[in-house]
Amino acid sequence: MPGTEVTIRPMGRGVLIEPKEFDPTMWLAELRAHQDPMFMEDGRQQPENPDEKSIFD
């Protein structure tokens, strides 16, 4: 983690530890560096939605 100080918060049944010095630009760059370029390269392949039926007819 960058920096020398963290914030600790309760989160559900655990705790969340976050650096006090947070640079969203650096965080996003690091996230994109690990992104899989092949993820959904050809788009989503799913059937068309079925015709809507009213339950109140």
PLY file of the C-alpha trace (Angstrom):
ply
format ascii 1.0
element vertex 57
property float x
property float y
property float z
element edge 56
property int vertex1
property int vertex2
end_header
0.00 0.00 0.00
1.24 3.49 -0.70
1.94 5.87 2.17
2.61 5.24 5.83
-0.87 5.72 7.33
-4.12 3.77 6.93
-7.75 4.17 7.86
-9.42 1.15 9.47
-13.21 0.82 9.29
-15.59 -1.94 10.33
-17.21 -3.55 7.28
-19.75 -6.31 7.81
-18.06 -9.09 9.75
-14.55 -7.78 9.03
-12.54 -4.59 8.65
-11.52 -2.48 5.67
-7.99 -1.11 5.62
-7.45 1.79 3.22
-4.43 4.03 2.66
-5.02 7.63 3.80
-3.13 8.85 0.73
-5.37 7.71 -2.12
-4.72 8.64 -5.73
-7.64 7.41 -7.88
-5.65 7.99 -11.11
-2.85 5.72 -9.93
-5.36 3.16 -8.64
-7.19 3.03 -11.98
-3.90 2.74 -13.89
-2.86 -0.20 -11.71
-6.28 -1.82 -12.19
-6.09 -1.45 -15.97
-2.59 -2.96 -16.01
-4.07 -6.23 -14.75
-7.15 -6.15 -16.98
-7.67 -9.13 -19.25
-7.81 -7.73 -22.81
-9.70 -10.81 -24.03
-12.69 -10.34 -21.70
-15.84 -10.39 -23.82
-13.85 -9.45 -26.91
-16.63 -10.69 -29.21
-19.40 -9.15 -27.13
-22.14 -10.96 -25.25
-23.54 -14.02 -26.97
-27.00 -14.51 -25.55
-30.44 -15.22 -27.02
-32.95 -12.46 -27.66
-35.38 -11.61 -24.88
-38.66 -13.52 -24.98
-41.89 -11.68 -25.75
-43.32 -9.96 -22.71
-46.50 -11.45 -21.30
-48.79 -9.52 -19.04
-49.83 -11.33 -15.87
-52.94 -9.12 -15.60
-54.64 -10.06 -18.92
0 1
1 2
2 3
3 4
4 5
5 6
6 7
7 8
8 9
9 10
10 11
11 12
12 13
13 14
14 15
15 16
16 17
17 18
18 19
19 20
20 21
21 22
22 23
23 24
24 25
25 26
26 27
27 28
28 29
29 30
30 31
31 32
32 33
33 34
34 35
35 36
36 37
37 38
38 39
39 40
40 41
41 42
42 43
43 44
44 45
45 46
46 47
47 48
48 49
49 50
50 51
51 52
52 53
53 54
54 55
55 56
